[in-house]
Amino acid sequence: MSTYLKESELILNNDGSIYHLALLPGEIANTIITVGDPDRVDMIAKNLDNIRVEKQNREFKTVTGSFGDKELTIIATGIGTDNIDIVFTELDALVNIDFETRMVKEEFTQLSFFRIGTSGSINPEILVDTFVASQHAIGLDALGHYYSTYESPDHINYASIKELADRPHYIASADTELLSLFGDEFIKGVTITAPGFYAPQGRTLRVPSTMSTQINDLYRRKIKGVNFTNLEMETAGIYLLCKHFGHRGISLNAILANRINGNFSSDAAATISRLIDKTLQIIKEN
Protein backbone atom coordinates (compact mmCIF):
# COMPACT_ATOMS: atom_id res chain seq x y z
CA MET A 1 0.00 0.00 0.00
CA SER A 2 1.28 3.47 -0.90
CA THR A 3 2.20 5.78 1.96
CA TYR A 4 0.55 9.18 2.39
CA LEU A 5 3.20 11.87 1.81
CA LYS A 6 3.11 14.56 4.47
CA GLU A 7 3.13 18.26 3.63
CA SER A 8 6.68 18.56 4.94
CA GLU A 9 7.89 15.83 2.53
CA LEU A 10 5.97 16.53 -0.67
CA ILE A 11 5.98 20.32 -0.56
CA LEU A 12 3.52 22.08 -2.86
CA ASN A 13 3.05 25.77 -3.54
CA ASN A 14 -0.30 27.52 -3.04
CA ASP A 15 -1.25 26.88 -6.66
CA GLY A 16 -0.55 23.15 -6.27
CA SER A 17 2.77 23.22 -8.12
CA ILE A 18 5.88 21.36 -6.94
CA TYR A 19 7.99 23.44 -4.56
CA HIS A 20 11.22 24.35 -6.40
CA LEU A 21 10.30 23.90 -10.06
CA ALA A 22 6.88 25.59 -9.68
CA LEU A 23 5.44 23.12 -12.19
CA LEU A 24 2.06 21.42 -12.18
CA PRO A 25 1.35 17.82 -13.19
CA GLY A 26 0.80 17.70 -16.94
CA GLU A 27 3.26 20.51 -17.65
CA ILE A 28 6.21 18.28 -18.58
CA ALA A 29 6.79 15.87 -21.44
CA ASN A 30 8.15 12.34 -21.10
CA THR A 31 11.25 13.38 -23.06
CA ILE A 32 13.33 15.96 -21.22
CA ILE A 33 16.51 17.86 -22.08
CA THR A 34 18.42 19.20 -19.10
CA VAL A 35 20.98 22.00 -19.26
CA GLY A 36 22.83 23.87 -16.55
CA ASP A 37 22.47 27.42 -17.81
CA PRO A 38 18.94 28.92 -17.90
CA ASP A 39 19.93 30.94 -21.00
CA ARG A 40 20.59 27.67 -22.83
CA VAL A 41 16.93 26.74 -22.44
CA ASP A 42 16.04 29.52 -24.88
CA MET A 43 18.73 28.36 -27.33
CA ILE A 44 17.02 24.98 -27.54
CA ALA A 45 13.41 26.16 -27.22
CA LYS A 46 13.65 28.17 -30.44
CA ASN A 47 13.60 24.81 -32.24
CA LEU A 48 10.16 23.90 -30.87
CA ASP A 49 7.13 24.19 -33.13
CA ASN A 50 5.13 25.82 -30.37
CA ILE A 51 5.40 26.35 -26.62
CA ARG A 52 2.59 25.55 -24.17
CA VAL A 53 4.48 25.94 -20.86
CA GLU A 54 7.13 28.49 -19.92
CA LYS A 55 7.97 28.93 -16.26
CA GLN A 56 10.90 29.94 -14.11
CA ASN A 57 11.51 29.78 -10.37
CA ARG A 58 14.99 30.57 -9.07
CA GLU A 59 17.48 29.07 -11.55
CA PHE A 60 15.00 26.40 -12.66
CA LYS A 61 13.65 27.52 -16.03
CA THR A 62 11.30 25.16 -17.90
CA VAL A 63 9.85 25.18 -21.40
CA THR A 64 7.52 22.49 -22.77
CA GLY A 65 6.25 22.38 -26.33
CA SER A 66 5.79 20.32 -29.46
CA PHE A 67 8.78 19.11 -31.41
CA GLY A 68 7.76 17.37 -34.59
CA ASP A 69 5.34 14.62 -33.65
CA LYS A 70 6.38 14.52 -29.99
CA GLU A 71 6.47 16.74 -26.94
CA LEU A 72 9.71 17.95 -25.41
CA THR A 73 10.55 19.63 -22.11
CA ILE A 74 13.73 21.66 -21.67
CA ILE A 75 14.77 22.53 -18.13
CA ALA A 76 17.70 24.33 -16.54
CA THR A 77 19.03 22.52 -13.48
CA GLY A 78 21.68 24.97 -12.39
CA ILE A 79 25.08 23.60 -11.40
CA GLY A 80 25.95 20.57 -9.28
CA THR A 81 24.43 17.31 -8.09
CA ASP A 82 22.66 19.03 -5.17
CA ASN A 83 20.49 20.75 -7.79
CA ILE A 84 20.18 17.48 -9.72
CA ASP A 85 18.70 15.87 -6.60
CA ILE A 86 16.03 18.59 -6.47
CA VAL A 87 15.20 18.66 -10.18
CA PHE A 88 15.05 14.92 -10.85
CA THR A 89 13.14 14.14 -7.67
CA GLU A 90 10.53 16.81 -8.44
CA LEU A 91 10.23 15.82 -12.10
CA ASP A 92 9.63 12.22 -11.04
CA ALA A 93 7.02 13.39 -8.53
CA LEU A 94 5.18 15.30 -11.25
CA VAL A 95 4.43 12.10 -13.16
CA ASN A 96 4.47 9.39 -10.49
CA ILE A 97 2.73 10.96 -7.48
CA ASP A 98 -0.91 12.02 -7.28
CA PHE A 99 -0.74 15.52 -5.81
CA GLU A 100 -4.37 15.44 -4.69
CA THR A 101 -4.17 12.19 -2.71
CA ARG A 102 -0.44 12.58 -1.89
CA MET A 103 0.06 8.93 -2.80
CA VAL A 104 2.39 7.25 -5.27
CA LYS A 105 0.50 6.27 -8.42
CA GLU A 106 0.00 2.59 -9.15
CA GLU A 107 0.99 3.04 -12.80
CA PHE A 108 4.62 4.08 -13.31
CA THR A 109 5.59 6.67 -15.94
CA GLN A 110 9.13 6.50 -17.28
CA LEU A 111 10.95 9.64 -18.36
CA SER A 112 13.87 9.90 -20.79
CA PHE A 113 16.55 12.47 -19.97
CA PHE A 114 19.12 13.96 -22.34
CA ARG A 115 21.66 16.14 -20.55
CA ILE A 116 23.39 18.67 -22.83
CA GLY A 117 26.36 20.05 -20.95
CA THR A 118 29.91 21.31 -21.15
CA SER A 119 32.98 19.59 -19.84
CA GLY A 120 36.77 19.46 -19.70
CA SER A 121 38.74 16.62 -21.26
CA ILE A 122 41.36 14.81 -19.17
CA ASN A 123 42.79 12.96 -22.18
CA PRO A 124 45.31 14.73 -24.46
CA GLU A 125 43.71 13.02 -27.47
CA ILE A 126 40.15 14.19 -26.71
CA LEU A 127 40.38 17.66 -28.17
CA VAL A 128 38.33 20.77 -27.56
CA ASP A 129 35.17 21.13 -29.67
CA THR A 130 34.54 17.36 -29.68
CA PHE A 131 31.68 15.47 -28.00
CA VAL A 132 31.67 12.85 -25.23
CA ALA A 133 28.72 10.60 -24.37
CA SER A 134 29.24 9.39 -20.82
CA GLN A 135 29.00 5.60 -20.67
CA HIS A 136 29.71 5.53 -16.93
CA ALA A 137 30.18 8.24 -14.33
CA ILE A 138 32.02 8.34 -11.02
CA GLY A 139 30.58 10.77 -8.50
CA LEU A 140 33.09 12.36 -6.13
CA ASP A 141 30.20 14.16 -4.47
CA ALA A 142 28.29 12.59 -1.57
CA LEU A 143 24.87 12.23 -3.24
CA GLY A 144 25.18 8.50 -3.88
CA HIS A 145 25.59 7.73 -0.22
CA TYR A 146 22.07 8.93 0.57
CA TYR A 147 20.47 6.39 -1.77
CA SER A 148 20.47 2.64 -1.46
CA THR A 149 20.21 1.85 -5.18
CA TYR A 150 23.64 2.62 -6.54
CA GLU A 151 26.49 0.35 -7.54
CA SER A 152 28.73 0.04 -4.52
CA PRO A 153 32.42 0.76 -5.05
CA ASP A 154 33.02 -2.62 -3.39
CA HIS A 155 31.82 -4.24 -6.63
CA ILE A 156 34.44 -2.45 -8.74
CA ASN A 157 38.18 -3.08 -8.85
CA TYR A 158 39.56 0.34 -8.01
CA ALA A 159 43.19 -0.77 -7.79
CA SER A 160 43.94 0.95 -11.10
CA ILE A 161 42.49 4.25 -9.90
CA LYS A 162 43.99 4.41 -6.42
CA GLU A 163 43.97 8.21 -6.77
CA LEU A 164 40.22 8.13 -6.07
CA ALA A 165 40.09 5.28 -3.58
CA ASP A 166 40.25 7.43 -0.46
CA ARG A 167 37.59 9.88 -1.64
CA PRO A 168 33.82 9.40 -1.31
CA HIS A 169 32.63 8.04 -4.63
CA TYR A 170 29.94 6.05 -6.39
CA ILE A 171 29.46 4.81 -9.93
CA ALA A 172 26.39 4.93 -12.17
CA SER A 173 25.83 4.28 -15.86
CA ALA A 174 23.97 5.60 -18.89
CA ASP A 175 20.87 3.94 -20.25
CA THR A 176 22.29 1.54 -22.83
CA GLU A 177 19.51 2.12 -25.36
CA LEU A 178 19.92 5.90 -25.27
CA LEU A 179 23.71 5.55 -25.42
CA SER A 180 23.42 3.44 -28.57
CA LEU A 181 21.70 6.33 -30.38
CA PHE A 182 24.90 8.37 -30.34
CA GLY A 183 27.40 7.07 -32.88
CA ASP A 184 31.04 7.55 -33.73
CA GLU A 185 30.84 11.35 -33.52
CA PHE A 186 30.52 10.86 -29.76
CA ILE A 187 33.47 9.52 -27.79
CA LYS A 188 32.33 7.02 -25.13
CA GLY A 189 34.01 7.10 -21.75
CA VAL A 190 33.98 7.45 -18.00
CA THR A 191 33.06 10.89 -16.69
CA ILE A 192 34.21 12.11 -13.29
CA THR A 193 31.58 14.24 -11.56
CA ALA A 194 33.19 16.62 -9.08
CA PRO A 195 31.53 18.62 -6.26
CA GLY A 196 33.02 21.89 -7.50
CA PHE A 197 34.65 23.62 -10.46
CA TYR A 198 38.04 24.67 -9.12
CA ALA A 199 39.88 22.59 -6.50
CA PRO A 200 37.63 19.51 -6.85
CA GLN A 201 38.54 19.43 -10.55
CA GLY A 202 42.24 19.99 -9.89
CA ARG A 203 42.34 23.69 -10.74
CA THR A 204 44.82 25.71 -8.74
CA LEU A 205 44.56 29.49 -8.90
CA ARG A 206 45.87 30.79 -5.57
CA VAL A 207 45.16 27.83 -3.30
CA PRO A 208 46.59 24.39 -4.17
CA SER A 209 44.24 21.53 -5.03
CA THR A 210 44.84 17.98 -3.83
CA MET A 211 43.52 16.78 -7.21
CA SER A 212 45.88 18.81 -9.38
CA THR A 213 48.66 16.22 -9.64
CA GLN A 214 46.18 13.41 -10.30
CA ILE A 215 44.37 14.89 -13.32
CA ASN A 216 47.36 14.37 -15.63
CA ASP A 217 47.35 10.61 -15.26
CA LEU A 218 43.67 9.68 -14.89
CA TYR A 219 43.07 9.22 -18.62
CA ARG A 220 45.26 6.11 -18.51
CA ARG A 221 42.83 4.46 -16.09
CA LYS A 222 39.77 2.38 -16.92
CA ILE A 223 36.58 1.13 -15.32
CA LYS A 224 34.79 -1.84 -16.91
CA GLY A 225 37.27 -1.57 -19.80
CA VAL A 226 36.29 2.05 -20.52
CA ASN A 227 38.78 4.92 -20.32
CA PHE A 228 38.36 8.03 -18.22
CA THR A 229 37.54 10.92 -20.53
CA ASN A 230 36.30 14.09 -18.83
CA LEU A 231 35.40 16.09 -15.73
CA GLU A 232 32.17 17.94 -14.97
CA MET A 233 29.60 18.44 -12.17
CA GLU A 234 26.27 16.68 -12.88
CA THR A 235 26.46 13.39 -14.79
CA ALA A 236 26.93 10.89 -11.94
CA GLY A 237 23.99 12.39 -10.07
CA ILE A 238 21.79 12.18 -13.16
CA TYR A 239 22.67 8.54 -13.77
CA LEU A 240 22.25 7.68 -10.09
CA LEU A 241 18.76 9.17 -9.86
CA CYS A 242 17.65 7.71 -13.19
CA LYS A 243 18.60 4.28 -11.88
CA HIS A 244 16.96 4.95 -8.52
CA PHE A 245 13.67 6.20 -10.00
CA GLY A 246 13.59 3.86 -13.00
CA HIS A 247 14.09 6.50 -15.69
CA ARG A 248 16.44 6.57 -18.70
CA GLY A 249 19.32 9.01 -18.94
CA ILE A 250 22.21 9.98 -21.20
CA SER A 251 24.74 12.74 -20.59
CA LEU A 252 26.25 14.50 -23.62
CA ASN A 253 29.24 16.74 -23.15
CA ALA A 254 30.68 19.44 -25.36
CA ILE A 255 34.40 19.46 -24.62
CA LEU A 256 35.37 23.10 -24.17
CA ALA A 257 38.67 22.62 -22.34
CA ASN A 258 41.52 20.13 -22.49
CA ARG A 259 43.01 19.97 -19.02
CA ILE A 260 46.16 18.15 -20.14
CA ASN A 261 46.98 20.41 -23.07
CA GLY A 262 45.81 23.50 -21.18
CA ASN A 263 43.69 24.99 -23.96
CA PHE A 264 40.09 26.20 -24.23
CA SER A 265 37.69 26.37 -27.17
CA SER A 266 38.00 29.49 -29.29
CA ASP A 267 34.28 29.31 -30.15
CA ALA A 268 32.47 27.59 -27.31
CA ALA A 269 29.06 28.89 -28.41
CA ALA A 270 29.41 27.23 -31.83
CA THR A 271 30.41 23.91 -30.25
CA ILE A 272 27.45 23.97 -27.88
CA SER A 273 25.14 24.86 -30.76
CA ARG A 274 26.39 21.87 -32.78
CA LEU A 275 25.76 19.56 -29.83
CA ILE A 276 22.24 20.93 -29.42
CA ASP A 277 21.48 20.44 -33.13
CA LYS A 278 22.84 16.90 -33.16
CA THR A 279 20.93 15.92 -30.02
CA LEU A 280 17.66 17.36 -31.31
CA GLN A 281 18.09 15.52 -34.59
CA ILE A 282 18.55 12.22 -32.74
CA ILE A 283 15.55 12.87 -30.47
CA LYS A 284 13.37 13.70 -33.48
CA GLU A 285 14.43 10.55 -35.35
CA ASN A 286 13.85 8.26 -32.40
Secondary structure, 3 states (H helix, E strand, C coil): CCCCCCCCCCCECCCCCECCCCCCCCCCCCEEEEECCHHHHHHHHCCCCEEEEEEEECCEEEEEEEECCEEEEEEECCCCHHHHHHHHHHHHHHHHEECCCCEECCCCCCCEEEEEEEEEECCCCCCCCCEEEEEEEEECCCHHHHCCCCECHHHCCCHHHHHHHCCCCEEEECCHHHHHCCCCCEEEEEEEECCCCCHHHCCCCCCCCCCHHHHHHHCCCEECCEEEEEEECCHHHHHHHHHHHCCEEEEEEEEEEECCCCEECCCHHHHHHHHHHHHHHHHHHC
